[in-house]
Amino acid sequence: MAKEEEIKALFLAEAIDHYEQLNKLFTQLEKNHNDTSAIKAIFRITHTLKGNAMGMGFEAIAELGHVMEDIFSEVKDGNISLDDELFNSLFKANDKLGE
């Protein structure tokens, strides 16, 4: 396998892991909106995903990851409240990442 293909396979494996982690964390946070460890974990995952996608040239994934990172930066700072509408959007965004 060529080096480029190995790196792409590694990215995809990590991206799938991030997708699965985000689903679990969103569900956890949906049950307890004050779970600061879940909020921080989501922020870190989306930040990492964004950076990795940018490095690989996957602009659409990077852009979506950036939006999710920005949202959780605001949630972390108390500027955005978590509600059903936001969770619906977050799950949809994560489903897009999963695709």
N, C-alpha and C positions, 0 to 999 in steps of 0.2 A: 504494500500500500504506500502510495506517495505521501510525503510529509504533509502536504496540503490536505489530503484526504483524512489523514490521522487527526489533524487539528480540527477539521470540520466535524468528524465523528465525536471527538472529545467535547466540542462545543454543544453538539446536539444532545449528547448524553447528559451534560450539565444542565442544559435548558429544560429537558424533560424533568430532571430532578427539581429544578426551580419551580416549574409549573405545578408539580405535585405538592411541593412544600407550600406554595402560595394557596392552593385550594384548601389545604388543611388549616393554614393560618387564617384565611378569610372566614372559614367556618367557625374556628375557635373565637375569632374576634367578633363575629356576628352574635355569638352567645354571650360574650362579655366585652362590651365596647371599651372598657377601661383596662384591657390587658396590654399594658405598656410593653411587655416583652414581645408579644406578637406584633405590635406596631413597629417596634425597632427591627425585628427580624424581617418583616415585609419590606421596610425601607432598605435594609442591607441587601436583600435578595434582588429587589428591583434595580438598585444601584449597580450591583455586580452584573446582572443580566444586561443592562443597558451598555455598560462598558465592554463586556465581552462581545455583544452584538456589533457594536461600533468597530471594534477591532477586526471583526470578521467581514465587515462590509454589509451586514444585514440591517439596512437602514430602517425598514419598517418595524422590525423588532426593537431596535434601539430607540426609535421615536416613541413607541408604545411604552416601553420600559421607562423612558424619561418622564412621560406623563404620569405613570403610576408612582414613580419615585417622588415627583413633585407633590402629588396628592398626599402621600404619606409623610412627606416633610411637613406639610401644613397640618395634617392630623396630629403628628408628633408634637408640633408647636401649639396645638389647641386652637388653630384657626379654622379648621374644618371639622364639623361634627359628623359622626358616622350615623347613617340612617339606611332604611331599606332601599331607597333609590340608589344610593352610593354603592351599597353592597351588590345590587343587581348589575350595576355598571362594572364593578370590579370583577365579578365572576365572568361577565361577558368578555371583558378585556383579557382575562386570564385564559378563557377558552380560545380567543384569537391567538394568544401566544402559543397555546398548545397545538394549534393547527400548523 
